[in-house]
Amino acid sequence: DTGGTPAVGRALKAAVERTTRLPVCYVIHTHAHPDHVLGGSAFVGPGTRFVGHTRMSAALSAREPYLRNALQRDFGIELPAGGIAYPSLRVAERTTLDLGGRLLQLDPWPTAHTDHDLSVLDLRTRTLFLGDLLFAGHLPVVDGSLRGWTKVLAALRDFDVALVVPGHGTPSAVWPGALDAEAAYLQSLLGETRAALRSRWTIQQAVEQVGQDALVGWQLTDRFHKRNVTAAFAELEWED
């Protein structure tokens, strides 16, 4: 992921260039949220391929007006035409990139945090980059499917991992324990929202009461928890 502004992307590219003289062959974006992709323009050039989930281009296209407006509003930055890098390599099934002595395993997931999450596993070092499939400290944000996200977290526990890098928060060598706090929050949100629906609560009642005990230890709860409950209520309202 290249960060949330072109300047962040340029700083990342400069850090890469200080570390190695080898070219950047691939830029992998884990999903299309602005804080992960808007530095991509710094890497556009001959020989560099942008990689994303097979559904990422559609997500970027739908969000592009918002992404441009957010950059202008928050940072006074106007992106030029072509300033948002779309993937040219679209991953629809498990794919391996061979960098020469280092294999990267790319896994596109069913709808979870978003409908186009992609994880990257460095098979040599067993380092797993999860993007926003994993939040550490920062409250998880549901922008896809709550039920799908819990299933993806269960599947990830089978991966052989030495170090996991979340989309937000500190990398961890505790595996699969690094998933536990997020999984507990999402399961609480799932169970309590279902209970609220069985009790015929209104959405406003649910937003005010669901998941309050699960917020201990998380940051940015005031900003994101009510939004999560609203998303969960809408997803589960017509559940069989």
N, C-alpha and C positions, 0 to 999 in steps of 0.2 A: 504494500500500500504506500502511496506517495504523499499522503498528507492533505491538509485542507486548503492550501493556497499555493499558487505557483511559486511563491518565495520559499515555502517549506519544501517543495519539490526540488528547487534549485539547491537548497542547502543539503538535501539528501544526496543529490547527484554529486555535489562537491565532496561530500564525505566518502562516497564510493570511490571517487577518483583519487582521493588521498590514500585509500586503502589498496587499490589495485589498478594496474594499467590495462587490465582486460576490459573488453567492451561490454556494455550492457546488452545482452541478447534478448532478455525477456523482462517485462514489467508485469507483475501479477497483481491484479486488484481482487480483493476478497469479496467485495460487494460495492454497490454504487452510491453509498452515502457520502456526502460532500467532504467530511473530515478524512476520508480514506482515498479519494480519487482526484481532488482538484489540483494536486501537485504533479499530475501526470504529464502536463504539457512540457515540463522541463526535460523529459526523456524522449520526446518525439524526435526521430531522426532515422537515417538509413540503418538498416540492420537490427533495429529494435522492434520486437513484436509485443503488443499488449495482449494480455491473457485474462480471460474472465469466464464466468459461468455462461452457459449457452443462452440464458435468459437475461444476461446483464445488459446487452445492447438495448433491448426493449425498455429496461428499467431506466437506463441513462437517458434515452430519448424522451421518455415520459417526464423525467425530472429535470431535464436540461433548463427549461425556463426558470424553474425555482432555484437551481444551482447558480445560474448567472445572477439572478436577482439577489440571492443571499450574499454572494461575493461583493456585489455593488453596495448593498445596504450595510453590511457589517465591516467591510474592509476598504471600500472605495475602489475596488478593482473591477475593471471591465475586461472580460475575457475576449480576445480576438476570435474571429471565425476559426474553427478547428482547435480552440483552446481546451476542449474536453476530449480526452483520448478514449476512443471506443476500442473494444477488443477486436483484434483481427484473428486471434486464435480463441475459438469458443469451445469450452469444455462441456461436453454432454455426458460423458462417462469417465470413469477413472482413467487418467492419462499420466504418463511418465515423461518428464522432460530430462533429457540426458545433456548435462552441462560439461561432460568430460570428467570422469572421476567422481561425479556427484549427480545422483538421481533425485529428482523432485517428484513426489507423488501428489497429483492434483485430484481432489475429490469434489465433484459438484453434488450438493445436497438437495433433497426435497425441501419445500418451503419450511423455514425455521425462523431465524432472526429476520430474514427477508425471503423473497422467493428465488434468490439467486446467490446463495452463499457458497463460497469456494474455500476449501482448506488446502494447505500446502504442508506436506511432510517431507523433510530432508531425511532420506533413508540412511545416509551415512552417519549423521550425528543424532538421528531420532529426535529432531527438533520439529515440533508441530506448530504451525502458524494458523490460528483459528479465526482471525478477524473478529467480527462481533458475534460469532457463535459463542464466544466466551468473554464475559465481563468480569473483572476483578476489582472490587471496591466500588466502581461506578455501577449504579443500579442497572440491571439488564433492561433493554428497551425492546418491546414486542412490536415489530413492524411487518411481521409475516404471519406465522401461525404458532400459537402457544402450544397446541397439541403436537404439531410437527417438531417444534424445538425440543420438547422433552424426549421425543423419539430419537432425534439426532444425537442428543447428549448421551442417551443410552448406547447407541451404536458406537460412538467415539470411545467409550470405555474399553473397547476391544483393541484399540490401537496400541502399538508398542512405542512408548514415548519416554524420552529422557528429560526433555524440557518442552514446556508448552508456553507459547507467546499469545496472550489474549489481545483482543482489539483495543481494550482499555484496561490498564493496570499493569502490574509487575509480572514478568515471566516467572514460572514456577517449575521446580523439579519434582513436585509432589503430584504423582499421577497414579490413578485418575482422580485423586482427592482434590485437585485444583478445580474440578467440575462441581464439587459437592455443594458449595454455597449457592451458586447460580441455580443448580437443579432443585435445591430446597425451596428457593424463592418461587421458581416457576411452578413447582408442584403445589405450593401453598396457594398461589394465584389460581391455578386450575381447580383445585378442590374447593376452595371457598367461593369461587364464582359459580361453580356448579351448584353448590349448596344454596347460594343466594337465588339462583334461578328456580330451584325446586321450591323455595319458600316464597316465590313470586315477588321478590323485591323489584323495585324499579331500578333503572340504571343509576339514578342519582343515589339511591340508598347503597347500592353496591360500591359506587365510586368512593363514598364516604367511609365505608366500613370494611370492605374486603382487604385482607392481607396486611392489616396494620401490625400484627405481631411479627411478620416476616421482614420488617424493614430495618431491624436492628443491625448496625454494622455497615449499612449501605450508604453511599454518597448520592446526592442529587435526587433523593426520594420525592421532594416537593415538586420537582420539575417533571418527573417521569412516571411515578407510581399511578396517579389517577388516569393518566393516558393509557397505561398498561391495563388497568381494570376495564376501561372503556373498550379497548380492543378485545380483551378476553370475553367480555359480556356479548359483544357483537358476534364473535366467533362461535360461542357456545350456546347462544340463545335458541338456535334451531337444531341443536345436537339431538340425535336419536337417543 
